[in-house]
Amino acid sequence: MKSLNVVSTYTIIGTFLIVGLSIPVNAKEAGIYLHGGATYWRDLEVPEVIDLTELRHTPIEYEVVESRTRPSIAVGYNFDENWGVELLYLSTPKRTLTFNQMIEPGDDDDIIRTLTWRNTVQHTTYGINVVYDVNISNNFSVFGKLGIAQSSHAVDSSITFSGRTNPAPEELYGFVEEVDTEDLFGAIGARIPVKNIFASLSVAYQFVETSDGRESSFEVAIQMKF
């Protein structure tokens, strides 16, 4: 699988180089643009757990429950073939943290029962970036993005007991810290034009800081000029 990923990466890069060096149009045009892409979240940090009880030593199961590929959207303005600014939106896949608490039998019950606590966590990010392209040729550029991102940390908590699942009581809601942060967003990538339709294709490595740490991803996108 690792070899297949390496081959796929070099194939994408090779395609960009071949196409980028053969299409006689600019990779980036001045004006308003709409950017849409598919972002693959390679690294997702485990959300930080708040120890509200004596359960600090209870094993916690961590799982990514949605596809690691999520849509990413931006709208921006290129001042010239080098400088631009954009507003972006992206979100991470939903993840769950689960632990089981054993309930000892009471006086009228000799069965040990299991209480399952589950938190579903997702980050939604809005940001503003400065974008700078370095033109390798008229039809191929590499670029960097740097900006500020507002990351909202959404948590949904539930308890399952005796086959029934209910929302967690408000006073016990969430063993995952829910924090909104303003942190750094950055990206580095390459861009080539799409002939005759005032658009460009790009691939990029990008990262965003969240309350759980740095989340990194890869994006494949198309950018349409208006």
MIDOSE-1310 file (N, C-alpha, C; in nm, 2 decimals, decimal comma, always signed):
residues 226
mksl	+0,08/-0,12/+0,00/+0,00/+0,00/+0,00/+0,09/+0,13/+0,00; +0,20/+0,12/+0,08/+0,29/+0,24/+0,08/+0,35/+0,26/-0,05; +0,39/+0,16/-0,13/+0,44/+0,17/-0,26/+0,34/+0,23/-0,36; +0,22/+0,19/-0,34/+0,11/+0,24/-0,43/+0,09/+0,39/-0,41
nvvs	+0,09/+0,43/-0,28/+0,08/+0,57/-0,25/+0,19/+0,65/-0,30; +0,32/+0,60/-0,30/+0,43/+0,67/-0,35/+0,42/+0,69/-0,51; +0,38/+0,58/-0,57/+0,36/+0,58/-0,72/+0,25/+0,68/-0,76; +0,14/+0,68/-0,68/+0,03/+0,78/-0,71/+0,07/+0,92/-0,69
tyti	+0,15/+0,95/-0,59/+0,20/+1,08/-0,56/+0,29/+1,13/-0,68; +0,38/+1,04/-0,72/+0,47/+1,08/-0,83/+0,40/+1,09/-0,96; +0,29/+1,01/-0,98/+0,21/+1,02/-1,10/+0,14/+1,16/-1,11; +0,08/+1,20/-1,00/+0,02/+1,34/-0,99/+0,12/+1,45/-1,02
igtf	+0,23/+1,44/-0,95/+0,34/+1,54/-0,97/+0,38/+1,54/-1,12; +0,41/+1,43/-1,17/+0,45/+1,42/-1,31/+0,35/+1,47/-1,41; +0,22/+1,44/-1,38/+0,12/+1,50/-1,47/+0,11/+1,65/-1,47; +0,13/+1,70/-1,35/+0,13/+1,85/-1,33/+0,24/+1,91/-1,41
livg	+0,36/+1,85/-1,40/+0,48/+1,90/-1,47/+0,46/+1,90/-1,62; +0,41/+1,79/-1,67/+0,40/+1,77/-1,81/+0,30/+1,87/-1,87; +0,18/+1,87/-1,81/+0,07/+1,96/-1,85/+0,11/+2,10/-1,83; +0,17/+2,13/-1,72/+0,21/+2,27/-1,69/+0,31/+2,33/-1,78
lsip	+0,39/+2,25/-1,84/+0,50/+2,30/-1,93/+0,45/+2,29/-2,08; +0,33/+2,25/-2,10/+0,28/+2,24/-2,24/+0,16/+2,33/-2,28; +0,10/+2,40/-2,18/-0,01/+2,48/-2,21/+0,02/+2,63/-2,20; +0,02/+2,70/-2,31/+0,07/+2,84/-2,31/-0,03/+2,94/-2,26
vnak	-0,07/+2,93/-2,13/-0,16/+3,03/-2,07/-0,11/+3,04/-1,93; -0,15/+3,16/-1,87/-0,10/+3,18/-1,73/-0,16/+3,09/-1,63; -0,09/+3,05/-1,53/-0,14/+2,96/-1,42/-0,23/+3,04/-1,33; -0,21/+3,17/-1,32/-0,29/+3,25/-1,23/-0,32/+3,39/-1,30
eagi	-0,45/+3,42/-1,29/-0,50/+3,55/-1,35/-0,56/+3,64/-1,25; -0,54/+3,77/-1,27/-0,60/+3,87/-1,18/-0,75/+3,87/-1,18; -0,81/+3,90/-1,07/-0,96/+3,90/-1,06/-1,01/+3,81/-0,95; -1,15/+3,81/-0,94/-1,22/+3,73/-0,84/-1,22/+3,58/-0,89
ylhg	-1,20/+3,49/-0,79/-1,21/+3,35/-0,82/-1,28/+3,27/-0,72; -1,33/+3,15/-0,76/-1,39/+3,06/-0,67/-1,31/+2,93/-0,67; -1,27/+2,88/-0,55/-1,18/+2,77/-0,53/-1,26/+2,66/-0,47; -1,26/+2,54/-0,53/-1,33/+2,42/-0,47/-1,24/+2,30/-0,48
gaty	-1,23/+2,22/-0,37/-1,14/+2,11/-0,37/-1,18/+2,00/-0,29; -1,11/+1,89/-0,29/-1,12/+1,77/-0,20/-1,00/+1,77/-0,11; -1,02/+1,77/+0,02/-0,91/+1,77/+0,11/-0,91/+1,64/+0,18; -0,79/+1,57/+0,18/-0,77/+1,44/+0,25/-0,69/+1,47/+0,37
wrdl	-0,75/+1,44/+0,49/-0,69/+1,47/+0,62/-0,60/+1,35/+0,65; -0,47/+1,37/+0,64/-0,37/+1,26/+0,66/-0,35/+1,24/+0,81; -0,33/+1,35/+0,88/-0,30/+1,34/+1,03/-0,41/+1,41/+1,11; -0,47/+1,33/+1,20/-0,58/+1,39/+1,28/-0,54/+1,36/+1,43
evpe	-0,52/+1,46/+1,51/-0,48/+1,44/+1,65/-0,60/+1,39/+1,73; -0,57/+1,31/+1,83/-0,67/+1,26/+1,92/-0,72/+1,37/+2,00; -0,85/+1,40/+2,01/-0,90/+1,51/+2,09/-0,86/+1,50/+2,23; -0,83/+1,61/+2,30/-0,79/+1,61/+2,44/-0,91/+1,58/+2,53
vidl	-0,89/+1,49/+2,62/-0,99/+1,44/+2,71/-0,98/+1,52/+2,84; -1,10/+1,57/+2,89/-1,11/+1,63/+3,02/-1,14/+1,52/+3,12; -1,06/+1,52/+3,23/-1,08/+1,42/+3,33/-1,17/+1,48/+3,44; -1,31/+1,46/+3,42/-1,40/+1,52/+3,51/-1,43/+1,42/+3,63
telr	-1,39/+1,30/+3,61/-1,42/+1,19/+3,71/-1,30/+1,12/+3,75; -1,32/+1,01/+3,82/-1,20/+0,92/+3,86/-1,17/+0,82/+3,74; -1,22/+0,84/+3,62/-1,21/+0,75/+3,51/-1,08/+0,77/+3,43; -0,99/+0,84/+3,48/-0,87/+0,88/+3,41/-0,79/+0,76/+3,35
htpi	-0,80/+0,65/+3,41/-0,73/+0,53/+3,37/-0,81/+0,44/+3,28; -0,93/+0,47/+3,25/-1,02/+0,39/+3,16/-0,97/+0,40/+3,02; -0,95/+0,28/+2,95/-0,91/+0,29/+2,81/-1,01/+0,35/+2,72; -0,97/+0,44/+2,63/-1,06/+0,52/+2,54/-1,03/+0,47/+2,40
eyev	-1,14/+0,43/+2,33/-1,13/+0,40/+2,19/-1,14/+0,52/+2,10; -1,06/+0,53/+2,00/-1,06/+0,64/+1,91/-1,08/+0,59/+1,77; -1,17/+0,66/+1,70/-1,21/+0,61/+1,56/-1,25/+0,73/+1,47; -1,20/+0,73/+1,35/-1,25/+0,83/+1,25/-1,37/+0,77/+1,18
vesr	-1,49/+0,83/+1,20/-1,61/+0,76/+1,15/-1,66/+0,82/+1,02; -1,60/+0,91/+0,96/-1,63/+0,96/+0,83/-1,51/+0,95/+0,74; -1,54/+0,96/+0,61/-1,43/+0,96/+0,51/-1,33/+1,07/+0,55; -1,20/+1,04/+0,53/-1,10/+1,14/+0,56/-1,09/+1,24/+0,45
trps	-1,17/+1,23/+0,34/-1,17/+1,33/+0,23/-1,30/+1,41/+0,25; -1,27/+1,54/+0,26/-1,38/+1,64/+0,29/-1,37/+1,75/+0,19; -1,48/+1,82/+0,16/-1,48/+1,93/+0,07/-1,41/+2,06/+0,13; -1,35/+2,14/+0,05/-1,29/+2,26/+0,09/-1,33/+2,37/-0,01
iavg	-1,36/+2,49/+0,04/-1,42/+2,59/-0,05/-1,35/+2,72/-0,01; -1,32/+2,81/-0,11/-1,26/+2,94/-0,09/-1,31/+3,03/-0,20; -1,32/+3,16/-0,16/-1,34/+3,27/-0,26/-1,24/+3,37/-0,24; -1,18/+3,42/-0,35/-1,07/+3,52/-0,33/-1,06/+3,62/-0,44
ynfd	-0,95/+3,70/-0,43/-0,92/+3,80/-0,53/-0,77/+3,80/-0,56; -0,73/+3,78/-0,68/-0,59/+3,79/-0,72/-0,57/+3,94/-0,77; -0,47/+4,00/-0,70/-0,44/+4,14/-0,74/-0,35/+4,14/-0,87; -0,27/+4,04/-0,89/-0,19/+4,02/-1,01/-0,15/+3,87/-1,02
enwg	-0,06/+3,84/-1,10/-0,02/+3,70/-1,11/+0,06/+3,65/-1,00; +0,09/+3,73/-0,90/+0,16/+3,68/-0,78/+0,08/+3,69/-0,65; +0,02/+3,80/-0,62/-0,05/+3,82/-0,49/-0,20/+3,80/-0,50; -0,25/+3,74/-0,39/-0,39/+3,73/-0,38/-0,44/+3,72/-0,23
vell	-0,57/+3,73/-0,21/-0,62/+3,71/-0,08/-0,75/+3,62/-0,09; -0,78/+3,54/+0,01/-0,89/+3,45/+0,00/-0,96/+3,42/+0,14; -1,09/+3,40/+0,13/-1,16/+3,35/+0,25/-1,19/+3,20/+0,23; -1,16/+3,12/+0,33/-1,17/+2,97/+0,31/-1,27/+2,91/+0,41
ylst	-1,32/+2,79/+0,37/-1,40/+2,71/+0,46/-1,35/+2,56/+0,45; -1,33/+2,49/+0,56/-1,31/+2,35/+0,55/-1,34/+2,29/+0,68; -1,36/+2,15/+0,68/-1,39/+2,08/+0,81/-1,32/+1,95/+0,81; -1,30/+1,90/+0,93/-1,23/+1,77/+0,95/-1,34/+1,66/+0,95
pkrt	-1,30/+1,54/+0,93/-1,40/+1,43/+0,95/-1,44/+1,42/+1,09; -1,56/+1,36/+1,11/-1,60/+1,33/+1,25/-1,52/+1,22/+1,31; -1,50/+1,23/+1,44/-1,42/+1,13/+1,51/-1,49/+1,10/+1,64; -1,48/+0,98/+1,69/-1,55/+0,94/+1,81/-1,45/+0,89/+1,91
ltfn	-1,47/+0,93/+2,04/-1,40/+0,87/+2,15/-1,50/+0,80/+2,24; -1,47/+0,68/+2,27/-1,57/+0,60/+2,35/-1,50/+0,53/+2,46; -1,56/+0,52/+2,58/-1,51/+0,44/+2,68/-1,63/+0,37/+2,76; -1,60/+0,25/+2,81/-1,70/+0,17/+2,88/-1,68/+0,18/+3,03
qmie	-1,78/+0,20/+3,10/-1,78/+0,20/+3,25/-1,86/+0,08/+3,30; -1,80/+0,00/+3,38/-1,86/-0,12/+3,44/-1,94/-0,08/+3,56; -2,07/-0,11/+3,56/-2,16/-0,08/+3,67/-2,18/-0,21/+3,76; -2,14/-0,20/+3,88/-2,14/-0,31/+3,97/-2,29/-0,35/+4,00
pgdd	-2,32/-0,47/+4,02/-2,46/-0,51/+4,05/-2,51/-0,46/+4,19; -2,64/-0,42/+4,19/-2,70/-0,37/+4,32/-2,75/-0,49/+4,40; -2,82/-0,45/+4,51/-2,88/-0,56/+4,60/-2,98/-0,65/+4,53; -3,05/-0,59/+4,43/-3,16/-0,67/+4,36/-3,11/-0,72/+4,22
ddii	-2,98/-0,71/+4,19/-2,94/-0,74/+4,06/-2,80/-0,80/+4,07; -2,78/-0,92/+4,01/-2,65/-0,98/+4,02/-2,57/-0,97/+3,88; -2,62/-0,88/+3,79/-2,56/-0,87/+3,66/-2,47/-0,75/+3,65; -2,35/-0,76/+3,61/-2,26/-0,64/+3,58/-2,30/-0,58/+3,45
rtlt	-2,34/-0,46/+3,45/-2,38/-0,39/+3,33/-2,27/-0,29/+3,28; -2,28/-0,26/+3,15/-2,19/-0,17/+3,09/-2,25/-0,04/+3,05; -2,19/+0,07/+3,09/-2,24/+0,21/+3,05/-2,13/+0,26/+2,95; -2,18/+0,29/+2,83/-2,09/+0,34/+2,73/-2,11/+0,49/+2,71
wrnt	-1,99/+0,56/+2,72/-1,99/+0,71/+2,70/-1,93/+0,73/+2,56; -1,99/+0,81/+2,48/-1,94/+0,84/+2,35/-1,94/+0,99/+2,31; -1,83/+1,04/+2,27/-1,82/+1,18/+2,22/-1,79/+1,18/+2,07; -1,87/+1,25/+1,99/-1,84/+1,27/+1,85/-1,78/+1,41/+1,83
vqht	-1,67/+1,42/+1,77/-1,60/+1,55/+1,76/-1,57/+1,59/+1,62; -1,59/+1,72/+1,58/-1,56/+1,77/+1,45/-1,51/+1,91/+1,46; -1,41/+1,95/+1,38/-1,37/+2,09/+1,37/-1,42/+2,15/+1,24; -1,47/+2,27/+1,25/-1,51/+2,35/+1,13/-1,42/+2,48/+1,13
tygi	-1,36/+2,50/+1,02/-1,27/+2,61/+1,01/-1,30/+2,72/+0,91; -1,30/+2,84/+0,95/-1,31/+2,96/+0,85/-1,18/+3,04/+0,87; -1,14/+3,09/+0,76/-1,01/+3,17/+0,77/-0,99/+3,27/+0,65; -0,89/+3,35/+0,67/-0,85/+3,44/+0,57/-0,70/+3,43/+0,54
nvvy	-0,66/+3,42/+0,41/-0,53/+3,39/+0,38/-0,47/+3,49/+0,28; -0,34/+3,51/+0,29/-0,27/+3,58/+0,18/-0,21/+3,47/+0,10; -0,22/+3,48/-0,03/-0,17/+3,38/-0,13/-0,06/+3,45/-0,21; +0,06/+3,38/-0,23/+0,16/+3,43/-0,31/+0,21/+3,32/-0,40
dvni	+0,21/+3,35/-0,53/+0,26/+3,25/-0,64/+0,40/+3,29/-0,69; +0,49/+3,19/-0,70/+0,62/+3,21/-0,77/+0,61/+3,15/-0,90; +0,62/+3,23/-1,01/+0,60/+3,17/-1,14/+0,72/+3,10/-1,19; +0,71/+2,97/-1,21/+0,82/+2,90/-1,27/+0,83/+2,92/-1,42
snnf	+0,71/+2,93/-1,48/+0,69/+2,96/-1,62/+0,56/+3,03/-1,63; +0,52/+3,07/-1,76/+0,39/+3,13/-1,78/+0,28/+3,04/-1,74; +0,30/+2,91/-1,74/+0,19/+2,82/-1,72/+0,22/+2,72/-1,61; +0,30/+2,76/-1,51/+0,33/+2,67/-1,40/+0,38/+2,76/-1,28
svfg	+0,32/+2,75/-1,17/+0,37/+2,82/-1,05/+0,36/+2,74/-0,93; +0,44/+2,77/-0,83/+0,43/+2,71/-0,69/+0,38/+2,83/-0,60; +0,31/+2,79/-0,50/+0,25/+2,90/-0,42/+0,25/+2,86/-0,27; +0,23/+2,96/-0,19/+0,22/+2,95/-0,05/+0,10/+3,03/+0,00
klgi	+0,04/+2,98/+0,11/-0,07/+3,05/+0,17/-0,04/+3,06/+0,32; -0,08/+3,17/+0,38/-0,06/+3,19/+0,52/-0,17/+3,28/+0,57; -0,23/+3,24/+0,68/-0,34/+3,32/+0,73/-0,39/+3,28/+0,87; -0,50/+3,34/+0,91/-0,56/+3,31/+1,04/-0,69/+3,23/+1,02
aqss	-0,70/+3,13/+1,10/-0,82/+3,04/+1,10/-0,89/+3,04/+1,23; -1,03/+3,05/+1,22/-1,11/+3,03/+1,33/-1,17/+2,89/+1,33; -1,13/+2,81/+1,43/-1,17/+2,67/+1,44/-1,27/+2,65/+1,55; -1,39/+2,60/+1,51/-1,49/+2,57/+1,61/-1,49/+2,42/+1,63
havd	-1,49/+2,38/+1,76/-1,48/+2,25/+1,80/-1,62/+2,20/+1,85; -1,69/+2,12/+1,76/-1,82/+2,08/+1,79/-1,82/+1,94/+1,86; -1,89/+1,92/+1,97/-1,89/+1,79/+2,04/-2,03/+1,75/+2,06; -2,06/+1,62/+2,03/-2,19/+1,56/+2,06/-2,17/+1,44/+2,15
ssit	-2,23/+1,44/+2,27/-2,21/+1,34/+2,37/-2,34/+1,26/+2,39; -2,31/+1,13/+2,41/-2,43/+1,04/+2,44/-2,38/+0,93/+2,54; -2,49/+0,86/+2,60/-2,47/+0,75/+2,69/-2,55/+0,64/+2,64; -2,49/+0,52/+2,64/-2,57/+0,40/+2,60/-2,57/+0,30/+2,72
fsgr	-2,69/+0,26/+2,76/-2,71/+0,17/+2,88/-2,83/+0,08/+2,86; -2,81/-0,04/+2,88/-2,92/-0,14/+2,86/-2,98/-0,13/+2,72; -2,90/-0,11/+2,62/-2,94/-0,11/+2,48/-3,01/+0,02/+2,44; -3,01/+0,12/+2,53/-3,07/+0,25/+2,49/-2,97/+0,36/+2,49
tnpa	-2,97/+0,45/+2,39/-2,88/+0,56/+2,38/-2,95/+0,69/+2,40; -2,90/+0,77/+2,49/-2,96/+0,90/+2,51/-2,85/+1,01/+2,52; -2,89/+1,14/+2,50/-2,79/+1,24/+2,52/-2,73/+1,24/+2,66; -2,61/+1,28/+2,68/-2,55/+1,29/+2,81/-2,61/+1,40/+2,89
peel	-2,63/+1,39/+3,02/-2,68/+1,50/+3,10/-2,60/+1,62/+3,09; -2,66/+1,74/+3,09/-2,58/+1,86/+3,06/-2,47/+1,88/+3,16; -2,48/+1,84/+3,29/-2,37/+1,86/+3,38/-2,26/+1,77/+3,36; -2,28/+1,66/+3,28/-2,17/+1,57/+3,24/-2,14/+1,57/+3,10
ygfv	-2,19/+1,67/+3,03/-2,18/+1,67/+2,88/-2,04/+1,69/+2,83; -1,99/+1,59/+2,77/-1,86/+1,60/+2,71/-1,74/+1,57/+2,80; -1,67/+1,47/+2,76/-1,54/+1,45/+2,83/-1,43/+1,49/+2,74; -1,47/+1,56/+2,63/-1,37/+1,62/+2,54/-1,38/+1,78/+2,55
eevd	-1,27/+1,84/+2,56/-1,27/+1,99/+2,57/-1,32/+2,05/+2,44; -1,42/+2,15/+2,46/-1,48/+2,22/+2,35/-1,42/+2,36/+2,35; -1,33/+2,39/+2,26/-1,26/+2,52/+2,25/-1,26/+2,57/+2,11; -1,30/+2,70/+2,10/-1,29/+2,77/+1,97/-1,15/+2,85/+1,97
tedl	-1,08/+2,83/+1,87/-0,94/+2,89/+1,87/-0,92/+2,97/+1,74; -0,83/+3,07/+1,75/-0,79/+3,15/+1,64/-0,64/+3,12/+1,62; -0,61/+3,05/+1,52/-0,47/+3,00/+1,50/-0,42/+3,01/+1,36; -0,31/+2,95/+1,33/-0,24/+2,97/+1,20/-0,29/+2,86/+1,10
fgai	-0,31/+2,91/+0,98/-0,34/+2,82/+0,87/-0,23/+2,85/+0,76; -0,18/+2,74/+0,70/-0,08/+2,75/+0,60/-0,09/+2,64/+0,49; -0,03/+2,67/+0,38/-0,03/+2,57/+0,27/+0,08/+2,60/+0,17; +0,13/+2,50/+0,11/+0,23/+2,51/+0,00/+0,19/+2,41/-0,11
gari	+0,19/+2,46/-0,24/+0,15/+2,37/-0,34/+0,20/+2,42/-0,48; +0,14/+2,36/-0,58/+0,17/+2,39/-0,72/+0,04/+2,41/-0,80; +0,05/+2,49/-0,91/-0,07/+2,53/-0,98/-0,03/+2,52/-1,13; -0,13/+2,47/-1,21/-0,12/+2,47/-1,36/-0,25/+2,52/-1,42
pvkn	-0,25/+2,58/-1,53/-0,38/+2,63/-1,59/-0,46/+2,52/-1,66; -0,59/+2,55/-1,68/-0,67/+2,46/-1,76/-0,71/+2,55/-1,89; -0,67/+2,50/-2,00/-0,67/+2,58/-2,12/-0,82/+2,62/-2,16; -0,83/+2,75/-2,19/-0,95/+2,81/-2,25/-1,07/+2,83/-2,16
ifas	-1,06/+2,79/-2,03/-1,18/+2,81/-1,94/-1,14/+2,90/-1,82; -1,03/+2,97/-1,82/-0,99/+3,07/-1,72/-0,99/+3,00/-1,58; -0,93/+2,89/-1,57/-0,92/+2,81/-1,45/-0,79/+2,75/-1,43; -0,76/+2,70/-1,31/-0,63/+2,63/-1,28/-0,66/+2,52/-1,19
lsva	-0,57/+2,42/-1,20/-0,57/+2,30/-1,11/-0,46/+2,32/-1,01; -0,48/+2,27/-0,89/-0,37/+2,28/-0,79/-0,37/+2,16/-0,70; -0,25/+2,13/-0,65/-0,23/+2,03/-0,54/-0,16/+2,10/-0,43; -0,19/+2,07/-0,31/-0,13/+2,15/-0,20/-0,12/+2,06/-0,07
yqfv	-0,02/+2,08/+0,01/-0,01/+2,04/+0,15/-0,06/+2,15/+0,23; -0,15/+2,13/+0,33/-0,20/+2,24/+0,41/-0,21/+2,19/+0,56; -0,21/+2,29/+0,64/-0,22/+2,26/+0,79/-0,30/+2,36/+0,85; -0,37/+2,33/+0,96/-0,44/+2,42/+1,05/-0,42/+2,38/+1,19
etsd	-0,40/+2,48/+1,28/-0,39/+2,46/+1,42/-0,53/+2,45/+1,48; -0,55/+2,35/+1,57/-0,68/+2,34/+1,64/-0,65/+2,33/+1,79; -0,76/+2,32/+1,87/-0,74/+2,31/+2,01/-0,67/+2,17/+2,05; -0,67/+2,08/+1,95/-0,61/+1,95/+1,98/-0,47/+1,94/+1,92
gres	-0,42/+2,04/+1,85/-0,29/+2,03/+1,79/-0,30/+2,06/+1,64; -0,19/+2,04/+1,57/-0,18/+2,07/+1,43/-0,25/+1,95/+1,35; -0,34/+1,98/+1,26/-0,41/+1,89/+1,17/-0,35/+1,92/+1,03; -0,30/+1,81/+0,96/-0,25/+1,83/+0,83/-0,32/+1,76/+0,72
sfev	-0,32/+1,81/+0,60/-0,40/+1,75/+0,49/-0,34/+1,78/+0,36; -0,39/+1,70/+0,25/-0,35/+1,73/+0,11/-0,48/+1,77/+0,04; -0,47/+1,86/-0,05/-0,58/+1,91/-0,13/-0,56/+1,90/-0,28; -0,66/+1,86/-0,35/-0,66/+1,87/-0,50/-0,78/+1,96/-0,53
aiqm	-0,76/+2,06/-0,61/-0,86/+2,16/-0,63/-0,86/+2,22/-0,77; -0,97/+2,28/-0,80/-0,98/+2,37/-0,92/-1,02/+2,51/-0,88; -0,97/+2,60/-0,95/-0,99/+2,74/-0,92/-1,04/+2,81/-1,05; -1,17/+2,87/-1,04/-1,23/+2,93/-1,15/-1,23/+3,08/-1,14
kf	-1,18/+3,15/-1,24/-1,18/+3,30/-1,24/-1,31/+3,35/-1,30; -1,36/+3,46/-1,24/-1,48/+3,53/-1,29/-1,45/+3,66/-1,35
